[in-house]
Amino acid sequence: MDLRGILFDWGGVFTRGTFDGRVVKNLARRFGLPEEAVAEAYFDLVERLELGDWTLRRFWEELASRLSVTAPYPEFERLFLGSVAPRPEMYELLLALPEELVVGMLSNNYPVISSYLRAEESFDRFDAAVFSNEEGIKKPDPRAFQLALERMGLEPGEVLFVDDNPENVEAARALGLRTHLFREAGPLVEELEAAGVRLRALPERP
């Protein structure tokens, strides 16, 4: 097997749908606002979170002001964390990966969420992690991929990068990584097995 590592995105791969989309929907529902208006304000500000310029509290203060709503920060943090919708089959696949395969995560992420992920028991399976809010760089910046490869200790051609964003996949391919545009777990399992990865037995799903 010449594939030595796999580098995962988080949102949209280990979650059902995009995390940001769920936050926007939940905010719109909570405050009775048009989803389009919430999305415009949210996405205008969220890069400050992704690059670690703002705390989540600061982000909420700015967003609440834009939306002309009032709610204490702890309520928003609960809504934010409650917008995570895990994809169980991907966590099962993570645990089925053979021990000799180096596993990394490269995610454009946020304060609080990155800490939440690090606290999960399943996070122990990751040998390396690069979160944009902790590093100040985000995909598709080549430096983000290079940092992840350095932490994994592997060359680009030895790593399969898995992401649901075509722009990120194209950036990784340009750097020489193998790539998989994620949609569902099944095709990824097939690709891994075709590459010679011997997965541990996956649990039967009802």
KOLPA-648260 format. One line per 10 residues: their letters; for each residue x, y, z of N, C-alpha, C, CB. Coordinates in Angstrom, 2 decimals. Glycine has a CB too. Layout:
A) X/Y/Z/X/Y/Z/X/Y/Z/X/Y/Z | ... .
END
This chain:
MDLRGILFDW) 0.86/-1.20/0.00/0.00/0.00/0.00/0.89/1.24/0.00/-0.97/0.01/1.24 | 0.81/2.05/-1.08/1.63/3.26/-1.14/0.93/4.47/-0.53/2.02/3.56/-2.57 | -0.36/4.32/-0.21/-1.07/5.38/0.50/-0.71/5.27/1.98/-2.62/5.27/0.29 | -0.12/6.33/2.52/0.36/6.27/3.90/-0.45/7.15/4.85/1.80/6.67/3.96 | -1.26/8.06/4.29/-2.02/8.94/5.16/-3.31/9.41/4.53/-1.19/10.11/5.55 | -4.23/9.85/5.38/-5.48/10.43/4.91/-5.72/11.70/5.70/-6.69/9.42/5.06 | -6.05/12.78/4.99/-6.24/14.10/5.58/-7.69/14.52/5.37/-5.26/15.14/4.96 | -8.41/14.66/6.47/-9.84/14.94/6.41/-10.15/16.41/6.68/-10.58/14.07/7.40 | -11.14/16.91/5.96/-11.87/18.11/6.36/-12.83/17.68/7.48/-12.65/18.77/5.13 | -13.41/18.64/8.18/-14.40/18.28/9.21/-15.83/18.61/8.75/-14.10/19.02/10.52 .
GGVFTRGTFD) -16.19/19.89/8.65/-17.55/20.26/8.30/-17.95/19.76/6.92/-17.71/21.75/8.37 | -19.07/19.07/6.84/-19.53/18.52/5.57/-19.00/17.13/5.31/-19.14/19.43/4.45 | -18.02/16.69/6.09/-17.49/15.33/5.99/-17.87/14.55/7.24/-15.94/15.35/5.80 | -17.51/15.07/8.39/-17.89/14.43/9.65/-19.21/14.99/10.19/-16.79/14.62/10.69 | -19.79/15.92/9.46/-21.11/16.43/9.82/-22.05/16.28/8.62/-21.04/17.92/10.26 | -23.33/16.22/8.92/-24.34/16.18/7.86/-24.63/17.62/7.44/-25.65/15.45/8.33 | -24.40/17.90/6.19/-24.56/19.27/5.71/-23.46/20.14/6.27/-25.93/19.82/6.11 | -23.48/21.40/5.93/-22.44/22.30/6.42/-22.81/22.85/7.78/-22.20/23.46/5.42 | -21.83/22.99/8.64/-22.06/23.53/9.98/-22.61/24.95/9.90/-20.76/23.51/10.80 | -22.01/25.80/9.06/-22.46/27.19/8.95/-23.91/27.27/8.53/-21.58/27.95/7.96 .
GRVVKNLARR) -24.30/26.43/7.58/-25.68/26.45/7.13/-26.66/26.14/8.25/-25.88/25.47/6.00 | -26.28/25.20/9.12/-27.16/24.86/10.24/-27.21/26.00/11.26/-26.68/23.57/10.92 | -26.08/26.67/11.50/-26.08/27.81/12.42/-27.03/28.89/11.90/-24.65/28.37/12.60 | -26.91/29.20/10.62/-27.77/30.23/10.02/-29.24/29.86/10.17/-27.41/30.43/8.52 | -29.60/28.63/9.85/-30.99/28.20/9.97/-31.48/28.31/11.42/-31.16/26.76/9.46 | -30.63/27.88/12.34/-31.03/27.91/13.75/-31.18/29.33/14.28/-30.02/27.15/14.60 | -30.30/30.23/13.84/-30.41/31.62/14.23/-31.68/32.26/13.67/-29.18/32.40/13.77 | -31.94/31.99/12.41/-33.14/32.56/11.78/-34.40/32.07/12.49/-33.20/32.18/10.28 | -34.43/30.80/12.83/-35.59/30.23/13.53/-35.72/30.84/14.93/-35.47/28.69/13.62 | -34.58/30.95/15.62/-34.62/31.44/17.01/-35.12/32.87/17.09/-33.22/31.34/17.63 .
FGLPEEAVAE) -34.71/33.73/16.15/-35.05/35.15/16.24/-36.14/35.57/15.26/-33.82/35.98/16.00 | -36.70/34.61/14.53/-37.79/34.93/13.61/-37.37/35.86/12.49/-38.92/35.54/14.36 | -36.15/35.65/11.97/-35.60/36.51/10.92/-35.53/35.77/9.59/-34.21/37.02/11.32 | -35.54/36.50/8.48/-35.36/35.85/7.18/-33.98/35.18/7.12/-35.52/36.89/6.02 | -33.95/33.97/6.65/-32.69/33.24/6.58/-31.66/33.96/5.73/-32.93/31.84/6.04 | -32.11/34.61/4.66/-31.19/35.32/3.78/-30.48/36.45/4.51/-31.94/35.86/2.55 | -31.22/37.17/5.35/-30.63/38.29/6.09/-29.61/37.79/7.11/-31.74/39.10/6.80 | -29.92/36.68/7.77/-28.98/36.10/8.74/-27.72/35.62/8.01/-29.65/34.92/9.52 | -27.91/34.96/6.88/-26.77/34.45/6.12/-25.86/35.58/5.67/-27.25/33.64/4.91 | -26.43/36.68/5.19/-25.62/37.81/4.72/-24.74/38.36/5.84/-26.53/38.92/4.16 .
AYFDLVERLE) -25.33/38.57/7.02/-24.56/39.10/8.14/-23.54/38.09/8.64/-25.50/39.51/9.28 | -23.95/36.83/8.75/-23.09/35.77/9.28/-21.84/35.59/8.41/-23.87/34.45/9.37 | -22.05/35.43/7.12/-20.92/35.13/6.24/-20.04/36.36/5.99/-21.42/34.58/4.91 | -20.58/37.54/6.25/-19.77/38.75/6.15/-18.75/38.84/7.30/-20.67/39.99/6.14 | -19.06/38.18/8.42/-18.23/38.28/9.61/-17.42/37.02/9.94/-19.09/38.62/10.78 | -17.85/35.88/9.41/-17.35/34.61/9.93/-15.86/34.38/9.66/-18.13/33.48/9.34 | -15.30/35.02/8.65/-13.88/34.81/8.38/-13.01/35.28/9.56/-13.46/35.56/7.09 | -13.51/36.25/10.32/-12.75/36.71/11.48/-12.62/35.60/12.52/-13.42/37.96/12.11 | -13.64/34.75/12.57/-13.58/33.57/13.44/-12.62/32.54/12.87/-14.96/32.95/13.61 | -12.75/32.29/11.57/-11.93/31.26/10.92/-10.44/31.53/11.06/-12.30/31.15/9.45 .
LGDWTLRRFW) -10.06/32.80/11.04/-8.65/33.15/11.11/-8.18/33.44/12.53/-8.37/34.35/10.24 | -9.08/33.26/13.50/-8.70/33.44/14.88/-8.56/34.88/15.32/-7.44/32.74/15.13 | -9.08/35.82/14.52/-9.00/37.24/14.88/-9.94/37.58/16.03/-9.32/38.11/13.67 | -11.07/36.87/16.10/-12.08/37.15/17.11/-12.35/35.91/17.95/-13.37/37.64/16.45 | -12.74/36.13/19.21/-13.32/35.07/20.01/-14.76/34.85/19.54/-13.27/35.41/21.54 | -15.34/33.76/19.96/-16.74/33.52/19.61/-17.65/34.57/20.26/-17.17/32.10/20.04 | -17.30/35.00/21.46/-18.08/36.05/22.13/-18.08/37.34/21.31/-17.53/36.31/23.54 | -16.90/37.73/20.83/-16.81/38.95/20.02/-17.62/38.80/18.74/-15.34/39.28/19.69 | -17.54/37.65/18.14/-18.31/37.39/16.92/-19.79/37.57/17.18/-18.03/35.97/16.39 | -20.29/37.03/18.31/-21.71/37.14/18.61/-22.10/38.59/18.86/-22.07/36.28/19.82 .
EELASRLSVT) -21.25/39.34/19.54/-21.56/40.75/19.77/-21.74/41.49/18.45/-20.45/41.40/20.60 | -20.84/41.24/17.51/-20.92/41.92/16.21/-22.13/41.43/15.41/-19.63/41.69/15.40 | -22.36/40.12/15.43/-23.47/39.57/14.66/-24.81/40.01/15.24/-23.39/38.03/14.64 | -24.94/39.99/16.54/-26.19/40.42/17.17/-26.49/41.88/16.85/-26.12/40.23/18.69 | -25.43/42.69/16.82/-25.61/44.10/16.47/-26.10/44.23/15.03/-24.29/44.89/16.67 | -25.50/43.48/14.12/-25.91/43.53/12.72/-27.37/43.12/12.55/-25.02/42.62/11.86 | -27.78/42.11/13.32/-29.13/41.57/13.18/-30.15/42.29/14.05/-29.13/40.10/13.52 | -29.67/43.21/14.90/-30.55/43.96/15.83/-31.33/43.02/16.73/-31.52/44.85/15.05 | -30.62/42.05/17.29/-31.24/41.11/18.23/-30.48/41.18/19.55/-31.25/39.65/17.66 | -31.14/40.71/20.60/-30.54/40.70/21.93/-30.66/39.30/22.53/-31.21/41.75/22.85 .
APYPEFERLF) -29.53/38.74/22.91/-29.50/37.45/23.59/-28.13/37.33/24.24/-29.79/36.25/22.61 | -28.05/36.77/25.43/-26.75/36.65/26.09/-25.84/35.67/25.35/-26.94/36.19/27.54 | -24.55/35.91/25.47/-23.58/35.06/24.77/-23.76/33.57/25.08/-22.18/35.48/25.13 | -23.96/33.15/26.34/-24.10/31.71/26.60/-25.22/31.06/25.79/-24.35/31.48/28.07 | -26.29/31.80/25.54/-27.37/31.25/24.73/-26.88/31.01/23.30/-28.60/32.20/24.73 | -26.12/31.97/22.76/-25.60/31.79/21.41/-24.61/30.63/21.36/-24.94/33.08/20.91 | -23.76/30.51/22.36/-22.79/29.40/22.35/-23.50/28.05/22.34/-21.85/29.50/23.57 | -24.57/27.94/23.12/-25.34/26.69/23.11/-25.94/26.42/21.75/-26.44/26.73/24.17 | -26.46/27.46/21.10/-27.03/27.31/19.76/-25.93/26.92/18.77/-27.72/28.61/19.29 | -24.77/27.53/18.91/-23.64/27.27/18.01/-23.21/25.82/18.12/-22.44/28.21/18.33 .
LGSVAPRPEM) -22.96/25.35/19.34/-22.57/23.97/19.54/-23.69/23.00/19.17/-22.14/23.75/20.98 | -24.92/23.42/19.41/-26.05/22.57/19.08/-26.29/22.42/17.59/-27.28/23.11/19.72 | -25.59/23.20/16.80/-25.73/23.12/15.34/-24.84/22.04/14.73/-25.40/24.46/14.71 | -24.01/21.40/15.55/-23.19/20.29/15.07/-24.10/19.09/14.85/-22.04/19.95/16.08 | -24.06/18.51/13.66/-24.87/17.33/13.34/-23.93/16.23/12.86/-25.95/17.66/12.26 | -23.41/15.40/13.76/-22.41/14.40/13.38/-22.93/13.41/12.34/-21.95/13.64/14.61 | -22.01/12.94/11.52/-22.31/11.90/10.53/-21.74/10.59/11.10/-21.67/12.25/9.09 | -22.57/9.76/11.73/-22.06/8.58/12.45/-21.22/7.64/11.59/-23.21/7.81/13.01 | -21.59/7.46/10.34/-20.86/6.51/9.51/-19.42/6.93/9.27/-21.57/6.33/8.19 | -19.15/8.24/9.33/-17.78/8.69/9.14/-16.95/8.47/10.40/-17.75/10.17/8.75 .
YELLLALPEE) -17.57/8.59/11.56/-16.85/8.29/12.79/-16.57/6.79/12.88/-17.66/8.76/14.02 | -17.48/5.98/12.36/-17.24/4.54/12.30/-16.08/4.23/11.36/-18.51/3.80/11.83 | -16.05/4.91/10.22/-14.95/4.71/9.28/-13.62/5.14/9.90/-15.21/5.49/7.98 | -13.63/6.26/10.61/-12.42/6.74/11.27/-11.82/5.66/12.16/-12.72/8.00/12.09 | -12.68/5.01/12.94/-12.20/3.99/13.86/-11.83/2.69/13.15/-13.24/3.71/14.91 | -12.29/2.54/11.91/-11.97/1.34/11.14/-10.64/1.45/10.38/-13.09/1.05/10.16 | -10.07/2.65/10.33/-8.81/2.84/9.61/-7.69/2.08/10.31/-8.46/4.33/9.50 | -6.81/1.43/9.56/-5.72/0.66/10.19/-4.75/1.57/10.92/-4.96/-0.14/9.13 | -4.12/1.03/11.95/-3.25/1.83/12.81/-2.08/2.43/12.06/-2.74/0.98/13.94 | -1.60/1.73/11.03/-0.42/2.23/10.32/-0.72/3.43/9.41/0.19/1.12/9.50 .
LVVGMLSNNY) -1.99/3.73/9.19/-2.36/4.86/8.35/-2.33/6.14/9.18/-3.76/4.65/7.71 | -1.54/7.12/8.76/-1.47/8.40/9.46/-2.73/9.20/9.14/-0.18/9.20/9.07 | -3.40/9.69/10.16/-4.68/10.38/9.97/-4.55/11.83/10.44/-5.83/9.65/10.75 | -4.93/12.76/9.57/-4.87/14.17/9.90/-6.21/14.85/9.68/-3.81/14.86/9.09 | -6.38/16.02/10.29/-7.56/16.85/10.05/-7.09/18.25/9.68/-8.50/16.89/11.29 | -7.65/18.77/8.59/-7.37/20.13/8.13/-8.71/20.82/7.96/-6.53/20.14/6.80 | -9.01/21.75/8.86/-10.36/22.31/8.90/-10.33/23.82/9.06/-11.16/21.69/10.03 | -11.11/24.51/8.25/-11.39/25.93/8.49/-12.40/25.96/9.63/-11.94/26.67/7.18 | -11.90/26.30/10.82/-12.73/26.08/12.01/-12.78/27.31/12.88/-12.19/24.90/12.80 | -13.43/27.16/14.03/-13.74/28.29/14.89/-13.37/28.03/16.35/-15.21/28.62/14.78 .
PVISSYLRAE) -13.13/29.11/17.11/-12.98/28.95/18.55/-14.22/28.26/19.13/-12.75/30.32/19.24 | -14.07/27.54/20.18/-15.11/26.75/20.85/-15.34/25.44/20.10/-16.43/27.56/20.95 | -15.58/25.49/18.79/-15.79/24.25/18.04/-14.50/23.44/18.00/-16.27/24.56/16.60 | -13.35/24.06/17.76/-12.10/23.32/17.72/-11.81/22.69/19.09/-10.93/24.24/17.30 | -12.11/23.41/20.16/-11.93/22.85/21.50/-12.89/21.69/21.74/-12.12/23.94/22.58 | -14.11/21.84/21.26/-15.12/20.79/21.36/-14.64/19.51/20.66/-16.47/21.26/20.76 | -14.06/19.66/19.48/-13.59/18.50/18.74/-12.41/17.84/19.44/-13.19/18.91/17.33 | -11.49/18.63/19.95/-10.32/18.06/20.63/-10.72/17.27/21.87/-9.34/19.17/21.02 | -11.84/17.62/22.48/-12.28/16.94/23.70/-13.00/15.62/23.42/-13.20/17.85/24.49 | -13.36/15.37/22.16/-14.06/14.13/21.82/-13.10/12.94/21.89/-14.70/14.24/20.43 .
ESFDRFDAAV) -13.60/11.82/22.36/-12.77/10.62/22.45/-12.25/10.19/21.08/-13.57/9.47/23.08 | -13.07/10.34/20.05/-12.67/9.92/18.70/-11.50/10.73/18.17/-13.85/10.04/17.75 | -11.26/11.92/18.76/-10.18/12.77/18.26/-8.81/12.14/18.51/-10.25/14.15/18.93 | -8.75/11.18/19.42/-7.49/10.50/19.69/-6.95/9.78/18.45/-7.66/9.51/20.82 | -7.84/9.48/17.50/-7.38/8.76/16.30/-6.62/9.67/15.35/-8.56/8.14/15.57 | -6.74/10.98/15.51/-6.03/11.90/14.63/-4.59/12.08/15.12/-6.76/13.27/14.56 | -3.67/11.87/14.19/-2.25/12.02/14.51/-1.80/13.47/14.37/-1.41/11.13/13.61 | -2.54/14.26/13.63/-2.18/15.66/13.41/-3.45/16.44/13.11/-1.15/15.81/12.25 | -3.46/17.71/13.52/-4.61/18.56/13.25/-4.16/19.98/12.97/-5.60/18.54/14.43 | -4.81/20.60/11.99/-4.58/22.01/11.68/-5.95/22.68/11.60/-3.78/22.18/10.34 .
FSNEEGIKKP) -6.21/23.57/12.57/-7.44/24.35/12.58/-7.11/25.79/12.22/-8.16/24.26/13.96 | -7.84/26.34/11.28/-7.52/27.68/10.78/-7.53/28.73/11.88/-8.51/28.07/9.69 | -8.46/28.61/12.83/-8.55/29.62/13.88/-7.35/29.60/14.82/-9.83/29.42/14.68 | -6.64/28.48/14.86/-5.46/28.37/15.71/-4.19/28.77/14.98/-5.33/26.96/16.24 | -4.21/28.68/13.64/-3.00/28.92/12.85/-3.00/30.25/12.10/-2.82/27.80/11.88 | -4.19/30.83/11.92/-4.27/32.08/11.17/-4.18/31.92/9.67/-3.20/32.99/11.62 | -4.32/30.70/9.18/-4.36/30.43/7.74/-5.49/29.44/7.47/-2.99/29.87/7.21 | -6.11/29.54/6.31/-7.24/28.67/6.00/-7.14/28.15/4.58/-8.55/29.42/6.20 | -7.76/27.00/4.37/-7.88/26.48/3.00/-8.66/27.47/2.15/-8.58/25.08/3.00 | -8.32/27.63/0.89/-7.38/26.83/0.09/-5.95/27.35/0.04/-7.89/26.73/-1.29 .
DPRAFQLALE) -5.53/28.15/1.01/-4.15/28.64/1.06/-3.19/27.44/1.08/-3.93/29.55/2.32 | -2.23/27.37/0.15/-1.29/26.24/0.13/-0.56/26.04/1.45/-0.28/26.45/-0.96 | -0.35/27.10/2.20/0.37/26.97/3.47/-0.38/26.10/4.47/0.62/28.35/4.08 | -1.71/26.09/4.39/-2.50/25.25/5.30/-2.23/23.77/5.00/-4.01/25.57/5.16 | -2.21/23.42/3.73/-1.93/22.03/3.35/-0.49/21.65/3.72/-2.16/21.82/1.85 | 0.44/22.53/3.46/1.83/22.25/3.76/2.05/22.03/5.25/2.71/23.37/3.27 | 1.37/22.81/6.08/1.50/22.65/7.52/0.93/21.30/7.95/0.78/23.80/8.26 | -0.19/20.91/7.38/-0.79/19.62/7.72/0.16/18.47/7.32/-2.16/19.45/7.02 | 0.76/18.57/6.14/1.68/17.53/5.69/2.90/17.45/6.61/2.13/17.79/4.25 | 3.40/18.60/7.02/4.55/18.61/7.94/4.21/17.90/9.23/5.00/20.05/8.23 .
RMGLEPGEVL) 3.05/18.16/9.76/2.65/17.54/11.03/2.38/16.05/10.87/1.42/18.23/11.60 | 1.97/15.64/9.69/1.76/14.22/9.43/3.07/13.52/9.11/0.77/14.03/8.28 | 4.09/14.29/8.71/5.39/13.72/8.36/5.37/12.96/7.06/5.85/12.81/9.45 | 4.53/13.41/6.11/4.37/12.70/4.84/4.52/13.64/3.65/3.02/12.00/4.79 | 4.78/13.04/2.49/4.84/13.79/1.24/3.45/13.87/0.62/5.84/13.13/0.26 | 3.20/14.87/-0.22/1.86/15.03/-0.80/1.32/13.78/-1.49/1.88/16.16/-1.80 | 2.14/13.11/-2.27/1.67/11.95/-3.02/1.34/10.74/-2.16/2.68/11.56/-4.02 | 1.67/10.81/-0.87/1.39/9.70/0.04/0.06/9.89/0.77/2.53/9.56/1.05 | -0.60/11.02/0.52/-1.77/11.39/1.33/-3.01/11.58/0.46/-1.48/12.68/2.11 | -4.13/11.05/0.92/-5.43/11.28/0.30/-6.14/12.38/1.09/-6.28/9.97/0.25 .
FVDDNPENVE) -6.50/13.46/0.40/-7.21/14.57/1.02/-8.69/14.44/0.73/-6.67/15.93/0.52 | -9.52/14.54/1.78/-10.97/14.34/1.66/-11.68/15.62/2.10/-11.44/13.12/2.51 | -12.45/16.22/1.19/-13.13/17.49/1.49/-14.38/17.55/0.64/-12.21/18.73/1.22 | -15.40/18.27/1.12/-16.64/18.41/0.34/-16.65/19.69/-0.48/-17.84/18.40/1.27 | -15.59/20.49/-0.40/-15.52/21.76/-1.13/-14.62/21.61/-2.36/-14.99/22.89/-0.21 | -15.17/21.74/-3.57/-14.36/21.56/-4.78/-13.15/22.48/-4.85/-15.21/21.77/-5.99 | -13.26/23.71/-4.34/-12.14/24.64/-4.39/-10.97/24.11/-3.55/-12.57/26.03/-3.88 | -11.26/23.55/-2.39/-10.21/22.99/-1.56/-9.59/21.75/-2.18/-10.75/22.66/-0.18 | -10.42/20.95/-2.81/-9.94/19.74/-3.47/-9.00/20.11/-4.62/-11.12/18.89/-3.99 | -9.36/21.11/-5.39/-8.51/21.55/-6.51/-7.17/22.08/-6.00/-9.23/22.63/-7.34 .
AARALGLRTH) -7.20/22.82/-4.89/-5.97/23.38/-4.32/-5.05/22.26/-3.85/-6.29/24.32/-3.15 | -5.63/21.24/-3.23/-4.83/20.10/-2.76/-4.22/19.33/-3.93/-5.69/19.16/-1.90 | -5.02/19.14/-4.97/-4.53/18.41/-6.14/-3.37/19.16/-6.79/-5.66/18.20/-7.16 | -3.45/20.48/-6.82/-2.38/21.28/-7.41/-1.06/21.14/-6.64/-2.79/22.75/-7.46 | -1.15/20.78/-5.37/0.04/20.59/-4.55/0.56/19.15/-4.60/-0.26/20.97/-3.11 | -0.15/18.29/-5.33/0.31/16.92/-5.50/-0.36/15.91/-4.59/1.74/16.86/-5.28 | -1.34/16.32/-3.79/-2.05/15.35/-2.96/-3.04/14.56/-3.80/-2.78/16.05/-1.80 | -3.31/13.36/-3.41/-4.44/12.63/-3.96/-5.69/13.27/-3.37/-4.36/11.07/-3.64 | -6.79/13.21/-4.06/-7.97/13.91/-3.56/-9.24/13.09/-3.73/-8.14/15.24/-4.27 | -10.20/13.36/-2.85/-11.52/12.76/-2.94/-12.54/13.83/-2.59/-11.64/11.52/-1.99 .
LFREAGPLVE) -13.40/14.15/-3.55/-14.48/15.11/-3.31/-15.60/14.36/-2.60/-14.99/15.77/-4.65 | -15.80/14.66/-1.34/-16.70/13.88/-0.50/-18.16/14.23/-0.74/-16.35/14.09/0.96 | -18.97/13.18/-0.83/-20.42/13.34/-0.85/-21.07/12.37/0.14/-20.97/13.10/-2.29 | -20.64/11.11/0.12/-21.13/10.10/1.04/-19.97/9.18/1.42/-22.29/9.29/0.40 | -20.16/8.43/2.51/-19.10/7.56/3.01/-18.80/6.39/2.06/-19.47/7.03/4.38 | -19.84/5.86/1.43/-19.67/4.66/0.60/-18.58/4.78/-0.46/-20.96/4.34/-0.07 | -18.63/5.79/-1.33/-17.59/5.93/-2.35/-16.18/6.10/-1.76/-17.91/7.11/-3.25 | -16.09/6.75/-0.60/-14.78/6.91/0.03/-14.25/5.56/0.50/-14.86/7.89/1.21 | -15.10/4.75/1.08/-14.70/3.40/1.50/-14.19/2.61/0.30/-15.87/2.66/2.18 | -14.90/2.70/-0.82/-14.50/1.98/-2.03/-13.13/2.45/-2.51/-15.55/2.17/-3.13 .
ELEAAGVRLR) -12.90/3.77/-2.47/-11.61/4.30/-2.93/-10.47/3.85/-2.01/-11.66/5.83/-2.99 | -10.72/3.85/-0.73/-9.69/3.41/0.21/-9.36/1.95/0.00/-10.14/3.65/1.65 | -10.36/1.13/-0.17/-10.12/-0.29/-0.38/-9.40/-0.54/-1.70/-11.43/-1.06/-0.35 | -9.74/0.24/-2.74/-9.06/0.12/-4.02/-7.59/0.52/-3.92/-9.76/0.97/-5.07 | -7.28/1.41/-2.96/-5.90/1.85/-2.75/-5.11/0.88/-1.86/-5.88/3.25/-2.12 | -5.77/-0.20/-1.44/-5.08/-1.21/-0.63/-5.20/-1.03/0.86/-3.67/-1.22/-0.98 | -6.08/-0.11/1.30/-6.28/0.10/2.73/-7.19/-1.01/3.26/-6.90/1.51/3.01 | -6.70/-1.73/4.25/-7.47/-2.81/4.85/-8.20/-2.27/6.08/-6.56/-4.01/5.24 | -9.46/-2.01/5.90/-10.27/-1.47/6.99/-10.64/-2.57/7.97/-11.53/-0.81/6.43 | -10.69/-2.18/9.24/-11.24/-3.09/10.23/-12.73/-3.25/9.94/-10.99/-2.58/11.68 .
ALPERP) -13.31/-4.29/10.46/-14.73/-4.56/10.18/-15.58/-3.39/10.61/-15.20/-5.83/10.89 | -16.38/-2.87/9.70/-17.30/-1.78/10.02/-18.56/-2.35/10.65/-17.66/-0.96/8.75 | -19.10/-1.71/11.67/-20.34/-2.19/12.30/-21.49/-2.24/11.30/-20.72/-1.29/13.48 | -22.37/-3.20/11.48/-23.57/-3.27/10.65/-24.50/-2.13/11.05/-24.28/-4.65/10.79 | -24.98/-1.38/10.05/-25.92/-0.30/10.34/-27.34/-0.77/10.07/-25.60/0.96/9.50 | -28.28/-0.39/10.93/-29.69/-0.82/10.73/-30.26/-0.26/9.45/-30.56/-0.39/11.91 .
END
